[in-house]
C-alpha cells in the first residue's frame, strides 16, 4: 500500500506547538499545587495524591460495504481524567467496592472528572477552569468513599494490611514526533475496492470493511513530580461478515490488520486477497455440514485461533488483581484470578517460556501493536519473564500492590494492568527439544491420539472470534444474529475442521468451545515449529469487583500452533432466527 500513499495530501491532526505543550503543563502544575495546598473539607481527609491526564484524539475513520462508502468521520476530541487519592499510601479511598455506585450507576460527580469532554485546543485559562471543576468533583467523591471504607472496616479485623498504593520513581518523558499524513481519496478508493470483494459471495448477508487512523497526544502529570507527553498513532483495518445456513444457524468471519499509519498497511493486493479469503471461508462454512454431536478429544489450534484462545482464556490471569474491601460480604466467581496465589507453581508444560516485552516493535516483518515505553502512571515499561520452564515467575503489575506482588513493572494501560507483547516460546529445558514440530507432525500426533481413544476424527480450529470484533462490528451489522458465549473457558470458533485418519480436512459448522480454562493449558502436548504474530484489541481484566480496564487496547501475541490432548466442543441447543424470506438481491441476474 506504500505506492498508494506516497503523496501526503491531508494532515487532519490538531497540531500543538511547543508553546501549547508548555501552557498545558503550566495549567496542570498550577492547579495541582493549589489543590494539594487548599482543597479540603473540614472533618474529612485531605488529598495526598493527584494526577491529571489530558488525551487529545484525532480519529479518521472510513466504513465501506459492497463497494460503497457508508461513512467517513474526522473527529478531533479531548478528554480529561482526574484521579484524587485521600488518606495516605498505606490506606486511602481506593481498593474499596462501593455497592451504591457500582450497581446504581456513576454519580454526576464521577462523570465530571472521568473522560470529561474539554476543548481539543485549550488555552491556559480554559484548561485551569476544567481542572478546577474536575478536581473538586473527584475530591468530593474520594473523600466520601474514604469515609465509607473506614466505616466498613470498623467492625472487622483486617487480615490483609497490604498498602493501597505504591510510591514510584519520578519520571519525565517527552515524545512528540510528527504524525504521518495520508491521501484521503486514495484511502476511499481502497476501501471501496476491498469491500467490493464480498459481492462474489451470494450467501453472505452482511459485510463491511472499516479503517481507523488514530493520533493521540497524551499529557500526564502527578503530584509526585512525574510527567509525560506522548504523541502516538496507529491504524486498524478490520473486515467482518455474517450469514445464515438454510437451517437458520448464524455464522461469521473476520480479518484484521494493524499498522502504525495507513502507509504501513500491507500492499493492496494482499489486502484484497485477505478480504476474498475471509468471504470464501464464510461462504463455504454456511454451506458446510453441521456438526452432529458434541466432541471431546484432542484439538489443534493454529495461527490466530491459538492466539485468540490464549488471549481470552489464559492471558487475563497474568494480571495482578486485588480483591477490594466491601461494605457487604459476597463472593466473585471470576475466572481470571487463577494465578494470584500461583507464583512458583506450574501453569504451562515445562517446554514453554512466556514473557511480555513492551519494547518489541517487530516480530519478523510484523509491526507489533502492543509496543510502548512508559505506562499510564509514568512508570517505565519493563520486560517481564512470566513463565520459565512452565512455572509462573511473575505477574504484570501496576502501582496497586497485592500480597504477592509489591512493585509495579510498568504495565498499567487503560485503567488496569495489561499485557502488551506476549511471546510464548521454547524453554531451555531438556523436555523442549522434541516438542516443537511441523503442522503435519501435529496432525499425525492428534490422529494417533484419536486412534487410541477410538475417535473417528480429530479437530483443527483455525479461527476464533475476537470479542471486540463481535461488539463493534458483527453485532452492529446484524444485532442478535450471533451471540458471544459466556462463561469460563468458552469461545466461538469461526473456522473448524474435522480431520480424518487419511489426513482429509472437512469444514464443519455449529461448534462452540468450552472448558478451555487455565488448567487446560498445562496439558498442551505439542507446539508448532513456527510462530504466528497476531495483533489485536484486547481487554484483559473483566471482573466488576476489581479495578478493570476501560477500553480495548492494542496488544500482540506471538505464539506457535498448540495441540491439546483433551478439549471440548459442544453444540448449542437453541432455536435460530429464520432466514430472510426473499433471496439476496445480489443473486438476481
C-alpha positions in Angstrom: 0.0 0.0 0.0 3.0 2.3 0.1 2.6 3.0 -3.6 -1.0 4.3 -2.8 0.0 6.9 -0.2 3.2 8.5 -1.4 1.8 12.0 -1.7 0.9 13.5 1.7 -2.2 15.4 0.9 -4.1 15.7 4.2 -3.0 16.1 7.8 -6.1 16.1 9.9 -4.5 16.2 13.4 -4.7 19.3 15.6 -1.1 20.4 15.7 0.1 21.6 19.1 3.2 23.7 19.3 5.9 23.6 22.0 4.3 26.7 23.5 0.9 24.9 23.6 2.6 22.0 25.4 4.1 24.4 28.0 0.8 26.1 28.6 -1.0 22.8 29.2 1.7 21.6 31.7 1.7 25.0 33.4 -2.1 24.9 33.8 -1.8 21.3 35.3 1.0 22.2 37.7 -0.6 25.4 38.9 -4.0 23.7 39.6 -2.3 20.7 41.1 -0.3 22.8 43.5 -3.4 24.8 44.5 -5.5 21.7 45.1 -2.9 19.9 47.2 -2.5 23.0 49.4 -6.0 24.4 49.7 -8.6 21.7 48.6 -10.1 20.4 51.9 -13.4 19.8 53.5 -13.4 20.2 57.3 -13.6 16.9 59.1 -12.5 14.9 56.0 -9.1 13.7 54.9 -7.0 15.8 52.6 -5.8 14.7 49.2 -2.3 13.2 49.3 -2.0 12.3 45.6 -3.5 13.9 42.4 -2.9 13.0 38.8 -4.1 14.7 35.6 -4.3 13.1 32.1 -5.5 15.0 29.0 -5.9 13.0 25.9 -6.4 14.8 22.6 -7.5 12.4 20.0 -7.8 12.8 16.2 -9.7 10.0 14.6 -10.1 9.5 10.9 -12.4 6.5 10.1 -14.0 5.1 6.9 -16.6 2.4 6.7 -17.4 0.7 3.4 -19.7 -2.1 2.3 -20.1 -3.8 -1.1 -18.0 -1.2 -3.0 -19.7 1.8 -1.5 -18.7 4.2 1.3 -21.1 4.0 4.3 -19.5 6.8 6.4 -16.4 9.0 6.8 -15.6 10.7 10.1 -13.0 13.2 11.1 -13.3 13.7 14.8 -10.9 15.7 17.0 -11.9 15.3 20.7 -10.3 15.9 24.1 -10.9 14.0 27.3 -9.7 14.9 30.8 -9.2 12.4 33.5 -8.6 13.4 37.1 -7.7 11.0 39.9 -7.6 12.1 43.6 -6.5 9.9 46.5 -7.2 10.9 50.1 -5.6 9.4 53.2 -2.0 8.1 52.6 -0.1 5.4 50.7 -0.9 2.8 53.4 -4.7 3.4 53.5 -6.7 5.5 51.1 -10.1 5.6 49.3 -9.2 3.0 46.7 -9.4 -0.8 46.6 -13.0 -0.5 48.0 -16.1 -1.8 46.4 -18.9 0.7 46.8 -22.2 -1.1 46.2 -24.3 2.0 45.5 -22.1 3.5 42.7 -21.4 0.0 41.2 -25.0 -1.2 41.0 -26.9 2.1 40.5 -24.6 3.8 38.0 -22.0 6.5 38.3 -22.7 9.8 40.0 -22.9 13.1 38.3 -19.6 14.0 40.1 -17.9 11.0 38.6 -19.0 11.9 35.1 -17.4 15.3 35.8 -13.9 14.0 36.2 -13.7 10.7 34.2 -13.4 11.2 30.5 -14.7 14.8 30.8 -15.0 16.4 27.4 -12.9 19.6 27.1 -11.6 21.8 24.3 -9.2 19.9 22.0 -7.1 23.1 21.6 -7.2 24.5 25.2 -5.6 27.7 26.4 -4.2 28.1 29.9 -7.3 29.7 31.4 -9.8 27.3 29.9 -7.8 24.3 31.0 -7.3 25.7 34.5 -11.1 26.1 34.8 -11.7 22.5 33.6 -9.1 21.1 36.0 -10.6 23.1 38.9 -14.1 21.7 38.4 -12.9 18.2 37.7 -10.6 18.1 40.8 -13.3 19.4 43.0 -15.7 16.7 41.9 -13.0 14.0 42.2 -12.0 15.1 45.7 -15.6 15.1 47.0 -16.2 11.6 45.8 -12.8 10.3 47.0 -13.5 11.8 50.5 -16.9 10.2 50.6 -15.6 6.8 49.6 -12.8 7.0 52.1 -15.4 7.6 54.9 -17.4 4.6 53.7 -14.3 2.5 53.7 -13.3 3.5 57.2 -16.9 2.7 58.4 -16.9 -0.6 56.6 -13.8 -1.7 58.4 -14.6 -0.5 61.9 -16.2 -3.8 62.9 -13.8 -6.1 61.0 -10.4 -7.5 61.8 -8.2 -6.8 58.8 -6.2 -9.9 57.8 -4.7 -8.2 54.7 -2.9 -4.9 55.6 -1.2 -4.5 52.2 -0.8 -0.9 51.3 -3.2 0.7 48.9 -0.7 2.5 46.7 3.0 2.3 45.9 5.5 5.1 45.6 7.3 5.4 42.3 10.5 6.8 40.9 10.0 10.3 39.3 9.9 10.1 35.5 9.7 12.9 33.0 9.3 11.8 29.4 8.6 13.5 26.1 8.0 12.0 22.7 6.2 14.3 20.2 7.2 13.1 16.7 5.3 14.4 13.7 2.3 12.1 12.8 2.3 10.8 9.2 -0.2 12.2 6.8 -2.4 10.3 4.3 -4.1 10.7 1.0 -7.9 10.6 1.7 -9.1 9.9 -1.8 -6.7 7.0 -2.2 -7.9 5.5 1.0 -11.6 5.9 0.0 -10.8 4.1 -3.3 -9.0 1.4 -1.5 -11.9 0.8 0.9 -14.4 0.6 -1.9 -12.3 -2.0 -3.7 -11.8 -4.1 -0.5 -15.5 -4.2 0.4 -16.5 -5.0 -3.2 -14.7 -8.4 -2.8 -17.7 -9.6 -0.9 -20.0 -9.2 -3.9 -18.8 -12.5 -5.2 -20.4 -14.4 -2.2 -24.2 -14.5 -2.7 -25.0 -16.4 0.6 -23.3 -13.7 2.8 -26.0 -11.4 4.3 -23.9 -8.5 5.7 -20.3 -7.4 5.3 -18.2 -4.4 5.9 -14.6 -3.1 5.9 -13.6 -0.5 8.4 -10.4 1.6 8.9 -9.4 3.9 11.7 -6.3 6.1 11.8 -6.0 7.4 15.4 -3.5 10.0 16.5 -3.4 10.9 20.2 -1.5 13.5 22.2 -1.4 12.4 25.9 -0.4 14.9 28.6 0.1 13.5 32.1 1.2 14.9 35.4 1.0 13.8 39.0 1.7 15.3 42.4 4.9 13.2 42.8 6.6 15.2 40.1 6.3 12.7 37.2 5.0 13.8 33.8 4.9 12.8 30.2 3.7 13.9 26.9 3.4 11.4 24.1 2.1 11.5 20.6 1.1 8.0 19.5 -0.7 6.8 16.4 -1.9 3.5 15.0 -4.1 2.3 12.1 -6.5 -0.5 12.4 -8.3 -2.2 9.4 -10.9 -4.8 10.0 -13.4 -6.7 8.0 -16.3 -8.8 9.2 -19.2 -10.7 7.5 -22.2 -12.7 8.7 -24.7 -15.1 7.2 -27.0 -18.0 7.9 -27.3 -21.6 6.7 -30.5 -23.0 5.4 -31.4 -24.2 8.9 -31.0 -20.7 10.3 -27.7 -21.3 12.0 -25.8 -17.9 12.2 -22.1 -17.7 11.3 -19.5 -15.0 10.9 -15.9 -14.5 9.9 -13.4 -11.7 10.3 -9.9 -10.5 9.4 -7.9 -7.7 11.0 -4.7 -5.7 10.3 -2.8 -3.3 12.5 -0.1 -0.8 11.4 1.5 2.4 12.6 -0.1 4.5 9.8 -2.0 3.9 6.6 1.1 3.7 4.5 2.5 0.8 6.6 -0.6 -1.4 6.0 0.0 -4.5 3.7 0.0 -3.9 -0.1 -3.3 -3.6 -1.8 -3.1 -7.0 -3.5 -2.5 -8.7 -0.1 -5.5 -6.9 1.4 -7.8 -7.8 -1.5 -6.7 -11.4 -1.1 -7.4 -11.4 2.6 -11.0 -10.0 2.0 -11.6 -12.6 -0.6 -10.3 -15.4 1.6 -12.5 -14.2 4.6 -15.6 -14.2 2.3 -14.7 -17.6 0.8 -14.3 -19.3 4.1 -17.5 -17.9 5.5 -19.4 -18.8 2.3 -18.1 -22.3 2.5 -18.9 -22.6 6.2 -22.5 -21.5 5.5 -22.8 -24.4 3.1 -20.8 -26.9 5.2 -22.4 -29.8 7.1 -23.5 -29.1 10.6 -21.7 -31.0 13.4 -23.9 -33.7 14.7 -22.5 -34.5 18.2 -20.5 -32.8 21.0 -16.8 -33.5 20.8 -14.3 -34.5 23.5 -10.8 -35.3 22.3 -7.6 -33.8 21.0 -7.9 -30.3 19.5 -5.3 -28.5 17.4 -5.3 -24.7 17.3 -3.4 -22.9 14.6 -2.3 -19.4 14.0 -4.7 -16.7 15.2 -7.0 -19.3 16.7 -4.2 -20.2 19.1 -3.6 -16.5 19.8 -7.3 -15.7 20.4 -7.7 -18.8 22.7 -4.6 -17.7 24.6 -5.7 -14.1 24.9 -9.3 -14.9 26.0 -8.7 -17.8 28.4 -5.1 -17.6 29.7 -3.6 -14.1 29.4 -6.1 -12.3 31.7 -4.8 -14.4 34.6 -1.3 -12.9 34.1 -2.5 -9.5 35.6 -2.3 -8.6 39.3 -5.8 -8.4 40.6 -6.7 -7.3 44.1 -9.9 -8.2 45.9 -11.4 -5.0 47.2 -12.8 -4.2 50.7 -16.6 -4.1 50.7 -19.5 -3.0 52.8 -21.1 -6.4 52.3 -19.8 -9.9 52.1 -20.0 -11.6 48.7 -18.1 -13.9 46.5 -17.0 -13.4 43.0 -16.6 -16.2 40.5 -14.1 -14.5 38.3 -12.2 -16.9 36.1 -9.3 -14.5 35.5 -7.9 -14.7 39.1 -6.4 -18.2 38.9 -2.8 -17.0 39.2 -3.0 -14.5 42.1 -1.6 -17.1 44.5 0.1 -19.3 41.9 3.6 -17.7 41.6 6.0 -20.6 41.8 3.5 -23.2 40.6 3.4 -24.8 37.2 0.9 -23.2 34.8 2.2 -24.5 31.4 4.1 -27.5 30.2 7.8 -27.4 31.1 8.8 -26.9 27.5 7.3 -23.4 27.5 8.7 -20.0 28.5 6.5 -16.9 28.4 7.4 -13.3 28.6 5.9 -9.8 28.0 8.1 -7.3 26.3 6.6 -3.8 25.7 9.8 -2.7 23.9 9.4 -5.2 21.0 8.4 -3.2 17.9 8.5 -6.0 15.3 8.4 -9.8 15.0 9.9 -10.7 11.7 8.0 -8.4 9.3 5.0 -7.8 11.5 4.8 -4.5 13.4 3.6 -5.3 16.9 0.7 -3.3 18.2 1.5 -3.7 21.9 4.7 -1.6 21.8 5.0 1.2 24.4 7.8 2.7 26.6 6.0 4.3 29.6 2.7 3.3 31.2 -0.3 5.3 32.3 1.2 6.0 35.7 4.5 7.3 34.3 6.3 4.1 35.2 8.9 2.9 32.7 7.8 -0.3 31.0 9.7 -3.4 31.8 10.2 -6.7 30.1 8.8 -9.4 32.4 9.6 -13.1 32.4 6.3 -14.5 33.3 6.8 -18.3 32.9 10.1 -20.2 32.9 10.1 -23.9 32.1 6.4 -24.0 32.7 6.5 -22.3 36.1 4.9 -19.0 36.9 7.6 -16.5 38.0 5.8 -13.1 38.0 2.6 -11.2 37.1 2.1 -8.0 35.2 1.6 -5.2 37.7 0.7 -1.6 38.3 1.1 0.6 41.4 -1.7 -1.2 43.3 0.2 -3.9 45.3 -1.1 -7.3 46.2 0.0 -9.8 48.8 2.4 -11.5 46.4 3.4 -8.5 44.1 4.7 -5.4 45.9 6.1 -3.3 43.0 5.0 -2.1 39.6 6.6 -3.3 36.4 5.1 -0.6 34.3 2.1 -2.4 32.8 -0.8 -0.1 33.6 -2.7 0.8 30.5 -6.4 1.8 30.0 -7.2 1.7 33.7 -5.6 -1.5 34.9 -2.5 -3.7 34.4 -2.5 -5.1 30.9 -0.3 -7.3 28.7 1.5 -5.8 25.7 3.5 -8.1 23.6 3.2 -11.7 24.9 5.7 -14.2 23.5 5.2 -17.9 24.1 8.4 -19.7 23.2 10.6 -22.8 23.7 12.1 -23.2 27.2 15.7 -24.2 27.9 14.7 -27.5 29.5 15.6 -30.8 28.0 11.9 -31.6 27.5 11.6 -28.9 24.9 13.9 -30.5 22.4 11.3 -32.5 20.6 8.1 -30.6 21.5 8.1 -28.1 18.6 7.2 -29.8 15.4 5.7 -29.3 11.9 2.0 -28.9 11.1 1.9 -32.4 9.6 3.5 -33.9 12.7 1.0 -32.1 14.9 -1.8 -33.6 12.8 -0.2 -37.1 12.9 0.1 -37.0 16.7 -3.5 -35.8 17.0 -4.7 -38.7 14.8 -2.7 -41.2 16.9 -4.5 -39.9 20.0 -7.8 -40.2 18.2 -7.0 -43.8 17.2 -6.0 -44.7 20.8 -9.4 -43.3 22.0 -11.3 -44.8 19.1 -12.5 -41.4 17.9 -13.5 -41.2 14.2 -11.9 -37.8 13.7 -9.9 -35.1 15.4 -10.5 -31.3 15.3 -8.4 -28.4 14.0 -9.5 -24.9 14.8 -8.1 -22.2 12.5 -10.0 -19.1 13.7 -11.7 -17.9 16.9 -14.0 -14.9 17.1 -12.4 -11.8 18.7 -14.7 -10.2 21.3 -14.0 -6.7 20.2 -14.9 -7.5 16.6 -18.1 -9.1 17.8 -19.1 -6.0 19.8 -18.0 -3.2 17.4 -18.8 -4.8 14.0 -20.7 -8.1 13.9 -23.4 -7.1 16.4 -23.9 -3.7 14.7 -24.2 -5.4 11.3 -26.8 -7.9 12.4 -28.0 -7.3 16.0 -28.9 -10.5 17.8 -27.9 -12.8 15.0 -24.7 -14.1 16.6 -24.2 -14.3 20.4 -20.8 -14.4 22.1 -20.7 -17.4 24.5 -20.4 -16.5 28.2 -18.6 -18.5 30.9 -15.1 -19.5 31.8 -13.3 -21.4 29.1 -15.9 -20.7 26.4 -15.2 -19.2 23.0 -16.7 -19.1 19.5 -14.7 -20.8 16.7 -15.4 -19.5 13.2 -13.4 -22.0 11.2 -13.3 -25.6 12.3 -12.3 -28.8 10.5 -12.8 -32.4 11.2 -9.6 -34.3 10.4 -10.0 -38.0 9.4 -7.4 -40.8 9.6 -6.5 -40.3 5.9 -5.5 -36.7 6.6 -8.6 -35.2 4.9 -9.9 -32.0 6.5 -13.6 -31.3 6.3 -15.0 -27.9 7.2 -17.9 -28.1 9.7 -20.2 -25.6 11.5 -22.0 -25.3 14.7 -19.4 -26.0 17.4 -18.8 -23.8 20.5 -15.7 -24.2 22.6 -15.9 -24.9 26.3 -13.8 -26.0 29.3 -10.6 -24.4 27.9 -9.7 -23.0 31.3 -6.2 -22.1 32.5 -5.8 -25.7 33.7 -6.2 -26.9 30.1 -3.0 -25.1 29.1 -1.0 -27.3 31.4 -2.0 -30.2 29.2 -0.7 -28.9 25.8 1.4 -31.9 24.5 3.0 -30.3 21.3 3.6 -27.0 19.7 4.3 -25.8 16.2 7.8 -25.0 15.0 6.8 -21.7 13.5 5.4 -18.7 15.4 2.4 -16.5 14.4 2.4 -12.8 15.3 -1.2 -11.7 16.0 -2.2 -8.1 16.7 -5.5 -7.5 18.4 -7.6 -5.2 20.6 -8.0 -6.9 24.0 -9.3 -6.2 27.4 -7.5 -8.3 29.9 -9.5 -7.6 33.1 -13.2 -8.1 33.1 -14.3 -8.6 36.7 -16.6 -5.9 38.0 -15.2 -6.4 41.5 -11.7 -5.1 40.8 -10.2 -2.1 39.0 -10.9 -3.1 35.5 -9.8 -1.6 32.2 -11.9 1.0 30.5 -11.3 0.1 26.9 -9.9 -2.4 24.4 -6.1 -1.8 23.9 -3.7 -2.7 21.2 -1.8 -5.8 22.1 0.1 -8.6 20.4 0.6 -12.3 20.9 3.4 -14.3 19.3 2.5 -17.9 19.5 3.0 -21.3 17.9 0.3 -23.8 17.0 -1.0 -25.6 20.1 -2.1 -29.3 20.4 -4.3 -30.0 23.4 -4.6 -33.6 24.4 -8.2 -33.1 25.5 -10.6 -30.4 24.6 -14.4 -30.0 24.4 -16.6 -28.6 21.7 -20.4 -28.6 22.1 -23.5 -27.9 20.0 -25.7 -25.0 21.1 -29.3 -26.4 21.7 -31.2 -23.3 20.7 -33.7 -22.1 18.1 -32.3 -19.9 15.4 -33.8 -16.9 13.7 -35.4 -17.7 10.4 -33.5 -16.8 7.2 -34.7 -13.8 5.1 -37.9 -14.6 3.2 -36.6 -13.5 -0.2 -33.2 -14.4 -1.7 -30.3 -12.0 -1.6 -30.8 -9.5 -4.4 -27.2 -9.9 -5.4 -28.2 -13.4 -6.7 -30.6 -11.8 -9.2 -29.0 -11.7 -12.6 
